Amino acid sequence: MRNMKNNAVILVILLAGTVAFASTASARWARFSLIVGYNGSNDPELASLKYADDDAIKYAHVLQNVSEKSILLTHMDKASARVFGAKKHKAPTRQNILNALTSLRKDMAVARKRGDRPVLFFVYSGHGNYDQEGRGYVHLEDGHWTTRDLYYSVFGPTKGDNPHHVVLIADACNAALLVNSRGSSQRRRVTGTSLKLESYPNVGVILSSSTVGEVHEWGKYLSGIFSHEIRSALLGPGDLNDDGEVGFAELAAFVAAANAEIKNEIYRIKPYIRPPLSAPNLPIISLKDGHFPSRVRIGKDFAGKSHLINGEMVRYVDFHKAAGHAFWMGIPGNGSFVVVHGDDEYVVPAGARGDLELSQLEKRNRSVLSARGPSAYYEKRLFSKPFGPARAQSWLRDQYAKSLTVQRLEIEPWYANGRAWTLLGAGMATLGGAAGFHAVAFQAHDDAQAAQWADERSAANERAAQNEKIAAAMYSVGGAAAIGSVIWFALDKRFKTVTYRPPIEVLLTPTGVQLKSQF
């Protein structure tokens, strides 16, 4: 009887564990998004951007199709209002960001209670910079959103009572400085900080940065180039294994292929795309679980450079597909869209619903063009290499882990100043020597008082005076050295270069790319 009870207890425990594991394994990623775009700045030396508001709107068009709740903060300029419609949005201010985060996190808590795994997308497009101390910030209508704001208001709550994941997407000048990820002794120095990305394993980042720390816009895309590449990948062309999802490794490989032929360092984008260490295979987007109005099947035989444009000639997607793999491409709106491929166009009619085969769409001769910019260089170089599993796997195997290595300058503790210690040691030794001469002077005074003869007393007093003079001089020198060393400790901020390599391993399998992390 006792054995039967024991067996029953064991069975209950095993069943409970199985249910718990199954619940965790089947938990759905519930996405929520906050998108901020601002063309301007409070820096008179920075010219206003043209397309940060357009980028924000297009990010919203993409993410609202996979988000349970999406909030957009931007001011559209007149040109954007003509293209996207004069819909009014809340201003990109600090308080509106904080209010939006509070609102989203309430809904995320509900999602978590029902068993889902909430993910917050925080997207910024606009100007970025850093102050004299090397602290990064981005511009808002009413001031700055700083590194500290980002860590405390966006990253910090991921480890609180309502744990969740965050995906930061920032297309801004010096975007990497927002997370203290990169530094150069020629460009900046940072103050001592405990704000380190590796301390937040639930945070993934997608950051732009050209070699010169600037972000480039192009009139042909009506967009920042990096943002356009990100959205292009997320709408389907970045899906290497046709599972309806785009992960961090796939996105990184797509962006690398898109920029492979950009040789000019002024224009070359060097992004930092790193998944959350606690969930390295988190799908950034899931086209199969989203609610896109329609999807278009791009088959294995389709190859070459193509793009997706809507009825207002706004370009949403560019890709250069290699033959041999297929993917679904999400259509981010209800209006008409056109897939442009060479001299052909495939028309997605307004109001189309469900899954569509490219071959079943109306095919016609190419007749539309998007807005064009002056850069023949971008026209020739961007998306010039075909993207497919072979190229992606080669880059992921050889380059992805290297691209995740970050460097920053960190302040060393005051006691690590070797030269100041040397000065202090010399000062203390001099003071010690001064004390020795002072002791000899005291002894000479005692000898003078004990002397029986005048000449002996005079000689002793002379020795005392000489030793006192030497002691006084050495006290001055030693004291100055000691005080100087203290000032040196206090004022001389010494820096060291710290290299961090995220513990991420790339696993190439027959079914696709997997990332393995330890944290």
N, C-alpha and C positions, 0 to 999 in steps of 0.2 A: 504493500500500500504506500509506504514511504517512497519507494522508487517511482511509483506512478505519479505521486505529487511532484517529486523532483523533476521528472521528465516533463510534466505539464508546465512547471515554472520555466524550465529551459526553453520549451517551445514558445511560450508567451514572449520571452525575452528576444528570441530569434525573430519572431514575427514582428515585434515592435521595431527592432533594428532594421529589418527589411523594409518596413513601411516608411521609417524615417529616411533611410537611404534613397528609396524610390521617390519620396517627396522632394528631397534635395536635388536629386538628379533631374527630375521633371519640372522643377521650378522655372517659371517663365521669366525672361528678362522684360521688365516693364520700364519703358523709356519715357523720360520727361526732358523737356528742352527749354533752355533760356538762351535767346539769341540777341546779341547787342551789336549794333552797327553805328558808327559815328564818323562822318567825313572830316570834321574839323578838329581843332586843337586850341589850347591857350598859349601855344608857343608861336610868337610872331615869325620865327624862322622856318616854320613848317607850313608848306602850302597845303591847302585843303585837298583831300582825296576826292576822286570823282565817283568811285564805285563801292565804297564801304557800305553804303546803304543798300545798293543793289545786291551785294554779297549777302548781307543779312537777310534780305527778303528771299533770295534764292535758297539760302540755308533753311529758312522757315518752310519754304515750299517742299523741300526734301524731308526735313525732320518731322514735320507735322503729319506725314504719312506713316510714320512709325512710332509716334509719341502719343501717349495717353493725354498729355497736356503740353502745349507749346506756347511760350510767351515771347513776343518780339518787341524789342525796344529800339526804335530808330526814328530819325526824321528824314523823310524822303525829300530830296531836292526836286526841282521842277521837272528835270529830265526823267528822273525815276518815276515820278508821279504820272507822267504821260504814258510810260511803258507799262507800269504795274497797276495803275489806277490810284486815284487820290484818296486812298484809305488812310485814316489817321491812326497812328500808333502812339503809345506812351513814349515819353522822351527817354533817351539813354542817360539817365542820371544815377548817382550813387544810391539815393533813397529808393528809386524805382527798382534797381537791381536787388536791394535788400528785401523789398516788399515781395518781389517776384520769387526770390529764393524761399521766403517764408511760405508763400502760397503753394509752391511746388512741393515743398517738403511735407506739407500736410497731406497732399494727395499721395506722396510716396510712402508715407507711414500707413495709409490705408492699403496700398498695394502690398506692402510688406506683411500686413496682418492677414491678408488673404493667401499668403504663401508665395507671392512673386518676389523677384529680386530686382529692386528698383535701381535704375541707372539715370543719373542726371547729366545731361549734355549742357556744358557752359561754353557758348560760342561767342567769340569777339572778333570783329573786323574793324580796323581803323588804325590810328596812329599809336605807336608805342615809343617809349624812350626810357632813359635812366637818369637819375639825379647824380649830384657830385659824389655821393657815397656809393654809387653803383647799384642802387636799388631800382628795380624795374617798375614801370607803371604803364598803363594805357590811358588815353584821353577819353573823358566823358564830357557831356555838355556842361556840367557844373564843376568840373575839376578832374581828379585822377582816380583811377582804380589801381591800387598798389599791390605789390607782392604780398604785403601783410594782409590786405583785404582778401586777396585770393586764398591765402592759406587759412585764415581764420574763419572766413565766411563761406567758402566753397569746399576746401579740402578738409578742414577740421571736423565738421559734423560727420564725415564718413566713418569716424571712429567713436561716435557718440552713442546715445541710447537708441538711435534709429539708424544702424549702419547701412550703408549703401555704396554704390560705386559712382565715380565721376569720370566723365570723359571731357577733357579740356581741349577745345579747338581754338587756336589763336592765330589769326593772320594779321600780323602787325610788325612794324619795324622793331627789331630787337626782341621779338616775342619770347625767345628762350630765356631772357633775363627775368621774366615773370616768375619762373620756377627756380631761379638761381642755378640753371643747368649748365651755362657756358660762361666762360670768361676769358679775357685776354688782358695781360698786363699792359698792353699798349692801349686798349680801349677803355678799361674800367678797373676799379678796385672795389671790392665789396666790404661792407662792415661785417663784423662777426655776427653770425646768425645761426639759429637752430632750425630755420625753415628749410628743410631739405626734402626733396621729392621722395627719396627712398624711405622716408619715415611714414609715408602714406601709401601703403600697398594697395589700397582700393582705388587709386587714381591712375588713369591713363592719360597720356598727353599726345596731341597732334599739333606741332608748332612749326611755323614757318621761319625761315631765316636764309637770306642770301649770304654770300661770303662777306659782303660789305655791310651786312646788318640791315639792309633795306628790303622792302617788299614791293614787288612790281605789279602795276596794273596794265591792262591792255584793252584798248577800245574794242577790239574784235570780240572779246569775251564779255565786255561790259562788266568786268570783274577783276579782282586780284587773281593773278595766274595760279598761285598756290591753292586758293579757295576753289577755283574752277577745277583744278586737278582732283581735289578731294571729293567734290560733289560728283565729278565724272565717275570716279571709282565706286562711290557709294551707291550710285543709281544702277549698278550692275556690272559694268565692264571690269571691275576689280575682282569679281568672283572667279577664282581660278578653277575650283573643283565643282562648279555648278550645283552647289548645295543651297543656293538662294540666300547666302550670307556673305558679308565682307568683313574679315577680321583685320587686326592691326598688321600682321605680317603681309597679307595680301595688299593692303593699302600701301604699305611702305614699298613693296615691290612695284606696284603700279606707278607710283610717283617717281621712283628711280628710273623706270623705263621711259616715262614721259619726258624726263629731263636728260636722258642719256647723252644726247648730242649737243647739249648746251655747253660749249667749251669756254666761253667768255666768263671769267670769274665774276664780273660785274652783274651778270644776269643769272648766274647759276644758283638754283635754290638748293639749300642743304637743310632739309627738314629734320625734325626730331620726332619720331613716331614710336611711342613706347606704350605697351599695354599695361593695365594694372597687374602688379606682380601677384596679386591674390587670384586673378582670373585672366591669365595670359591669352586665353582663347575666346575671350568675350567677343561676340560678334558686334561690331560697331553698328551695323544695320542688318535687318532681316527683311528681305523683299518678300519672302514667302509668308511671313506673319504680319506684314504691314497692310495698310489699306489704301494702296495706290489705286487710282481709278482703273488703270489698266497696266498690263505688262506686255512687252514685245519680246518674242523669242529670237535671239541671235544665234543661229545654228553653227555647226562645226565647219561647214563649207564656206561660210562668210569670212572674208579676210580683207584687210586693208584699213586705211584711215577713213573714219566716219565721224559724224557728229549729229546731235539731236538739237533741233531748234523748234521754237513754238511759233504760233501765228503772228506774234509781234516781232519776230526775228530775234528773239532772245535765246542765246546759246546756253544750253544746260549741260551738255555732255560732249566730250571729245574722247576718242579712243582709237588705237591702232591695233586691230585684232590680228593675231596669228591664226592660221587655220588649225583645226584639230580640237578645239574646245568650244563649248557653248555656254551661254548664260541668259538669264532673264534681265531685261532692262526695264526699270520702273518708269512710268510716265507720270511726272509730278503735278499734273493738273488736268482740268476737265476740258480745256480748249483743244484746238487742233495742234498737232505736232508733226514734224517731218524728220525722218531719219535720212540724212544725206550721205551718200556713198558714191564717190567718184562723180560720174555724170548722171547718176540716178537719184531719185527721191522716192521714199516710201511714206505714204501719208497715213497718219493716225488721225482719224476724223474726230471732230469735237464730240464729246459725250461718249467716246468709246469706253467699253467696260469689259473687264475680265482679261483673260490671257489671249494674246493675239500672235499668230505666226507671221513673221516678216513676209514670207512668200505670199500670204493671203491679202496683204495690204495693197492698196492702189499704188502702182508703180508709174512714174512719169519722168520725163527729162528734167534735169536740174534747172530750177528757175528762181531760187531765192538765195540771198546772201545775207549773212549777219553783218552788223556794223563792223567796218574795217579800221584798224589802226595803222600807223605809219611804219610799224616794225617788220621789215622783210626778214629780219634775223629770226624772230619768233616764228614767223610763218614757215620758214624753212626747217627750223630745228626742233620745235616742240612736237611731240608724238611722232617722231620720225622713225623710231624703232618699234617693230611689232611686239605686242605684249601677249605672252602665252605661258603655259606651264614651264617650258624648257628655260626660257630667259628668266622667269621669276625664280625658279628653283636655284638656278646658278647664282643669282644675286643674293638670295636669302642665305644660301650656304656660305658664300664668301664674304658678303658685305654687311648683312643686316646687324649681326652682333657688334661689329665695329662701329656702325652708325649709332648705336645706343650708348657708347662710351661717352661720358661727359666729363668736363673739367671745370673747375671753378677756383677762384682765389679766395682763400680763407685766412682770416686774421690769426696769427699765432698768439698763444698766451704771452703775457708780459714777461714771464720768467724765462722765455725761450730766446731772449735777446743776449747772445753771447758777448757782444762788444760792451754792452752796458755792464754785464757782470765783470768783465775785465777792468773797466774803469772803476767800478765799485771796489774790486779787490785791490787795485793800485791805491785808491783813496784810503781804504782801511789799513793797508800796509804802511802808508805814509803817516796816518794818524797814530798807528802803533809805534812807528819810529819816533814821532814827535813826543809821545808819552815817555819813551825811553830817554830821550834827551832831557825832558822835563824832570825825570827822576834823578838824572845825573846832576842837574842844576840844584835840586833840593838837597842832594848829598853834599854839594859844594858849599851851600849855605850852612849846613850843619858843621862842615869842616871849618868854615870861617869863624863860626861862633866858638868852636872848641880850640882854635889856634891860640898859642901862647905868645907868639911873636907877630909883630905888625906886618912884616913882609909875607909871612905865611897866610895871614888873614886876607891881605890884599890879593894874593895869587888865587886864593879860594873864591873870593868874590868875583874876580875876573873870569874864572872858569864858569861860575854860576851864570854870570851875565851872558857869556858867549853861548852857553847851552840853552838859555832861555830864548835868545834870539833865534837860534836854529829851530827850537821847538815851536816858537810862534810862527815862523815861516812854514814849517812843515804842517802845523795845524791848519794854516790858511789853504795850502795846496791840497792837503788831504780832505779838508772839509769841502772845498770847492769840487773836488773829484767825486766825493760821496753825493753831494747835492746834485751835481751834473748827472750822475748815474741814475738817480731817482727821476729827474726830469726826462732823461733818455728813455727809461722804462715807461714813463707815462705818455710821452708824445710820439715816440717812434713806433708806429704800427707796422709790424713786420708781417708779410704775407707768405703763404705757401700754396703751391698748386696741388690740389687734391683731385685725383682721378677716380671716378666711380664707374664700375662696369656692372650693370644690372645682371642679376643671376638668371639669365634667360637663355635657354638652349633651343635651337631650331631643329625640329624633327620633320624630315621629309618622308612622307608615307605615300603609298600608292593611291590613297584616297584624298591626299591634299597635304596642307602644311599644318603642323601642330607646334605650339610653343609650350615649353616646359619651364617652370620657374621655381625657385626656392627663395623663401624670405622668412 
